[in-house]
Amino acid sequence: MKEDYLYKKNLSAPVNVTWEITRRCNLSCCHCLSANILTDCDNDMNLTQCKQFIDDLDNIKVFQVNLGGGEPFWREDIMDILDYCHKKGIVTCVSTNGTLIDDYLASRLAQMDLTYIQVSVDGACPETNDRIRGEGVFKKAVHGIDLLNKYNFKNLSINTVVTRLNFKEMLDIYKMGKYYKAKTRLSRFRPSGRAKDVWEDYYLTREQIIELSEFLGNNKDVLTGDSFFSITAGERKNLGLNMCGAAKMTCSVTPDGNVYPCAFLQEEYFYAGNIIKQSLGEIWKNAAIFKTLRDLRIESCQTCPRFNTCHGGCPAVAFFLRNSLNCSDPECIQQIQ
């Protein structure tokens, strides 16, 4: 069967890697997915270790690295790290809160053809965004976006984690992206990190999930994270992944080098290795937890009419809400309709 082929066709290396490059951040967002793991990190890798890791990524032919944190621009050597990635031909995508972008950074970034910038904005107005991200953050983030526009930075997107607080502002956020010549990217709110503490207040209702699916179906140019396939409308089914890419196409690396299947599965149970102690290629090939995820079959989903669209949905949501990987995504649109 086609599905069996998709499961068994293991890649020799990840297509992209999410690298939380620093545990330091100037904000304390109430839904921060990395809050717990960043607190547990002892140190950030130094520049020499970072370059050695980039060499490793180059050797195994990783196409793209997504740099997050913490706040990547908090690192004084971030431009050196970006330059070294580009020297190796690796595409970089920096996820930033935008508040530290100044004229120097904006002008330098505008010269980097292989860099994409994703600025986090969690509301179309200060009242909503700052309730989630902190007082005064909206104004600073928009100023950062303005500076990127000033220097004609091309590869810009505005990323929003969709919650009950900002749900009604999706269209306004979309219009905001158009105004700033930026793509709109939506991320799914998942109960990972500090988000566990506000899950009951922020998770989307059944009606909102259905409406969000319709919104995405009507606005095909809106980018989404790779966990939205569980609510993918028929109009978008060919626009992205149709299954979780964790341990199949991607993995996550913490500031001190620990490797996990994805940024939302960073519990001890999902630890795969450390890139300072061994190569990512070895970890990718041999980690037991990666093999577990690659072999995972959600039996309850096998006969679902939407199986080819999502293959069980996001295992992170299933794990944190049901305490099991062997169950379907609790927010799958097939189940809630």
N, C-alpha and C positions, 0 to 999 in steps of 0.2 A: 504493500500500500504506500501511497505518497507520504502519508504521515510518518510511517515507520522509517522511510528514507530520510525525512527531515530530522528525525531524532538520532539516527545512526550516523549521519554525515557530520562527524566531528571535525572542526577546524583545527589546524596545527597550531594556531595562535589566535588570540582575540583580535577582532577587527578594530575595536577601540577599547581604551582603558580609562576608567574614571580614577583620577589621582587626586586625592585630598592632600594638597601640597603643603598645607600648614594647619596647625591646630589653633593658631591665634586668629582672633577676629575682633573687630571693633564694635560689633553688634551682639545682641543676645535674643535672637528671634524666638518667639514662643513655640514655633513648629519646627525648629532646626533638626533635621534628620541626623546630623552628625554629632549632636551635642554630647552624647554619652561616650562615644569612641574617642572624640577629641580630648575629652577630660582625662581619659585613661592613657593617652599617648604621653610618653616621657619627653620626647624631643622630635623636632622636625629633622628630616634628613638634611645634611649640609650640601653645599653646592657640588662638591666632588661626588658624593653619593648620588645626587640627582643626575649628574651627567653620566655616571656609570649605569644608572637605571635606564636613561634615555638610550645609551648604547645598546643595552639589552633589548629595549623595544625595537630599535632599528634592526638588530640581528634577527629577530623573529618576525619582522615585517609587519609590525602594528601600524595601521594606517593613521589613526587619530588618537590623541590623548585629550581627555576632558579634565581641565584643571579646576579644582574647587578647593574647599576648605571647611572651616575657617574662611578667611578672606585672602585670596591669592595675592592681591596687591599690597598686602601687609608685609610680604617678603621683600627685602631690599634687593634681592638678586633675581626677582621674578623676570625681568627683561633678559637677563643672561640665560635663564632657563628656557624662555621662549625662543631666543635666538639659537640656542643649541638644538632644540627640537627642529627648528626650521632648517638648520644646517644639515640635518639628517633627512629632511623631506617629510617630516611628520607634521600633519595638520594639528593645530591646537585650538581648543575651544575653552575660553576662560569664563567661568561662572562667578560673577562678582555682585556685591551689593551696590556698586557704583559710587559709593560715597567718597572713595579715595582717588577717584580719577581727576587729575588736574591737567593743565595745558600740556605739560611735558609728556605725561603718559598718553594722552589722547593723540598728540602729534606723532609719537613713536609708534603707537599701535596702528595708526593709519598707514604706516609704511610697511606693515606686515601682511602680505597677501595670503599667508597661510593661517592667519588668526581669525577666529570668530569670537565675538564678545556677547555674552548673555547677561543682561542686567536684571536683577530680581526686583520686581515691583509687585506688591501684593494688594493693590487696590488702585482704583482710578482717581482717588482723592487722598489727601493727607490723613483724614480722619480714619479711613479704613486701613490703609497701608501702615500707618504709624501705630495703630492698635496691635498689629502683628509684629512689626519690625522695630518699633521704638520711635520715640518722639523726635521729630525733625528729619527723619530718614527720607521721607518722600521727596522733600525739597532738595536734599543733597543728591539723591539718586537721579532725579530729573536733571539736575545741574551736570552730573556726569554724562548723561545721555546727550545733553545740549553740546557739551564739549566734543564728544565723539562726532556729532553732526557737524560741528564747526570745522573739524579737520577732515570731513568727508570720509569717515570710516565706513566701509561698505558692508561688512558682514555682521550686522547688529540685530539682536533680537531682545525682546522684553519678555521675561519669564515670570509667570504667575502660578503659584500653588493654589489650586482651586479649593476654597473652603466655603463653609456656610456664611462666613462673614463677607466675602467678596463676590459671591456667586452672582448677585444681581448686577455686578459691574463688568461682566465679561464683555459685553458689546462695547462699553466705553473704553475698556482696556484695549480691545481690538482697534478702535478708532484712534486711541493714543499711539499705538504702534504705527499706524498709517501716517499720522502727523509727524512722527519722528523718523520716518523712513526705516522703520525697524519691523522685523517679522514678529508676530505674536506667537509665543510658545506657552502652552499650558502644561503644568506638571500636576500629577495626581497627588492628593493629600493621602499619606500613608502613615500608619501608626508605628513609626520608627523614630528612635532618638527622643527628643523632647516632645515630639508630636503625640507620644503616648499619653502625656499628661493633659493634653487639651483635646484628645480625640472625641470625647463625648460632646464637646461644645462645637467642634469644627467640622465633623464629618458630614458629607452631603446626605440629604434625605433621598428617599426613593424617587420622589417627584423631581428633585434637582438633578439626579443622575440621568434620568430619562431626558430632561430638558437639555442637559449638557450634551448628551449624545446627539440630539437634534441640532444644537448649535454647531457642533463640529461637522455634522453632515452638511449643513448649509454654508459653512465657511471652510472650504477645503484647503485654503492657504494657511490656516492656523496649524502650527507645528505642535506635536504632542510628544511626551515622553513615551518610552516603550512599554508602558503598563496600561495604556488606554485601550488596548485591543479588546478588553473584556466588556467595554461599552461602545465599541466601534459600530457606527452606523453603516448600513450597506453601501452608502455613497463613498465611504472612505476605505473600504476593505482592501483596496490595492495600493494604499498610500504608505504603508509601513509594515512593521513586523506583525506576524500573526501568532507569535508565541513569545514567551519570556526568553530573553537573550542571555540571562545570567548563566555563566559557565559554558555557554554555547557560542556566544559572539562577543561577550564582554566580561569584565571583572572589575573589581575596585581595590585600590591600594590606599592605605592610610598614611598619615604624615611620617610615621616611624617604620613604614615598609610592610606592614601586615596586609595580607591579601584575602579578600572575601569575594563571593560570587557577584555581589552588586552592592551599591551604596546603602541599600535598604535591608541588607542581610548581613549585618556586622556584629552579630552575637557570637559568643565563644563557640557555639555549636557549628558555625559556618566558617571558622578559621581554616585557611588553606595553606598558609606558609608565610614566609617573610622574604622579600626580594633582596634584602641585604645578605641573607644567609644562603640563598640559592636563586637561580635564574627564574624569571617569570615563565619561561618556556617549560622548565621542569615542573613547576607548580601547576601550570595549566594542563599539562599532560597527566600528572600523577596524583594530584590532590584527591583524596577520597570523597570529600564533600562535593567536588565538581562532578565526579562520576555519579554520585547520588542524584544530583539535579539533572544531569543529562539522561539518566535512566528513568526519571520520574514520569509516571503515567497516572493521570487523575481518572480513576476508573468511573467515577460518577459522571464524568463529562463525555465519555466515549460515544454515547448515543445522542448527545445534544446536537440539535440542528446547527448550532453556531460553533461546533467544535473546530472546524477548519479556520475559523476567524480568530479564535483566541487560545485554543489548546489548554483550557483550564484557567487562564488569566494570570494574575500576579501572585506568585507563591509567597511573597513577603506579606501581603495582606492576609492571605490564608493562614500563614504561620502565626502572626501576631494576634489575629482575632479568633482563630480556632485552635491554636497550639499544635498545628499539624501541617505538614507539607502535602499530605495525601488527601486534600480536599479542594474543592473548587473555590475560586475567588468569591468571597461573600458578597461583593458588590457587582457581580456579573449581571448584566442587564437582562439576561435570559431568566435569571432567578427572581429578580425583583419586579418584573412586569406582571 
